[in-house]
Amino acid sequence: MTLDSTGGTTGGTTPDTTTGAALGIDLVDMAFWDRPPQERLADFARLRALESPVYFAEPRVPFVRAGKGFYALVKHADVVAASRNAKVFSSEPAATSPEPPPWLAKIFGTPMVNMDDPGHARLRRIVFRAFTPKMLAKIEDEVGALATRIVDRVVEEGPRDFVEQVAAPFQLNVICAMMGIPEKARPYVLSRVDAMTEYSGVRGSLASPRTLWLLYGNLKAIVDLRRLVVRLGKARREKPGDDLVSALVNANPDGERLSLAELGSFFDLLLVAGNETTRNTLAHGLHLFTEHPEQRDLLLGDYDERIGGAIEELVRYVSPIIQFRRTLTTDHELGGHAFKAGDKVVLFYLAANRDPEVFKDPDVFDITRSPNPHVGFGGPGPHLCLGANLARMELKIMFRELFTRLPGLRSTGDPTYLLSNFDNGITRLPFAYSR
Ligand code: HEM
């Protein structure tokens, strides 16, 4: 397999099977993602019912996107098999869409999510220290204190928008706390993250002037954050402390450490991977518990017993990350299709999480569901979400704080959904509680 000038790969098949166009489904067109969630899920059910994966064409954008198109993996078994088999289903050149062109990786480096072993395994060994039970236990009190402060502020100000007042500040502050970013620098970080993620997730076509402008804002925000993190990394190299950045930039017992550039890439990844995901799960969670009061009563009847299952069901039902992609390194058969080296597949977690072959009544939100082998944190394999236990801890702490201190907490209107085919996001959610 060879890279072409846009970062795509040469080789691969021209589709000889059913195409999205033939079915009247276009997963590439943002108009599809603008439709109500139920309609999209119905189309994914149609795709799942077919014998083999369907091909979707992508437009080519010179110097930016190869426009090779991809096969949609929508069955649970196919998503699991592809995730497990990383030698064949590679995360290079990129697991994200659109695939960043090589010049972008040259400037900013490659995040681990877009890497294969051995480079990926080396980074994962180093950054794993951020997510050990010991490290999580260390920040648990701080996460609890943050949740308390955020709910204090809701009580002071009165409820307006759950995303703005609760979900967004909580998640961002947790990551800043982990990285040791001082409180006074956090509003700046938030503004940069908003600019950085405005483009991510394929919102619209790269060919339009508006998205090129967004891309510029996105790149500038990455540069701004890099400066901040590299300064922090340098300071911790000179004077190590008991914090995470010190642990990452100074050698572990095996002599491995992150370079300052790698630290910058890792921080970007944490901000993007960890920020929107948990925040969207919180917002969807409040809305779901409002729409399903019997599930909420069940949860509050025995919070400690039920919260673990509730979080897994939320992640299954919501699928906060809609998809990641892979590129085949060799010819391979999966799900009734003979793929060729260079073919691309997109793993639609949200479709796999509603597969009736695995989940009984998949469209029912049931916090007692067991077993619940969802792929919301990714399929089993080397890229399984590193932050899953952190996300679980945060959600457990924040829902407890919210439900115990704000009686009658509920959403009071329809969520405003983010137009994205990557984050299943909510940008605004009106809410209230009984005083
Ligand atoms: C409900 C919350 C979350 C969801 C649904 C989620 C989902 C995912 C998914 C689907 C992947 C797999 C990527 C792939 O297969 O290519 C992933 C990877 C990753 N996640 Fe999460 N995530 C969540 C929270 C977090 C948090 C809180 C953090 C950190 C602060 C985080 C950090 C990461 C990292 C670093 C990776 C890359 C792992 C690798 O490539 O080895 N995630 N996540």
Boltz pocket constraint, residues with backbone or C-beta under 6 A from the ligand:
constraints:
  - pocket:
      binder: B
      contacts: [[A, 91], [A, 95], [A, 112], [A, 113], [A, 114], [A, 124], [A, 175], [A, 269], [A, 270], [A, 273], [A, 274], [A, 275], [A, 277], [A, 278], [A, 281], [A, 315], [A, 319], [A, 320], [A, 321], [A, 324], [A, 325], [A, 349], [A, 375], [A, 376], [A, 377], [A, 378], [A, 379], [A, 382], [A, 383], [A, 384], [A, 385], [A, 386], [A, 387], [A, 388], [A, 390], [A, 391]]
      max_distance: 6.0
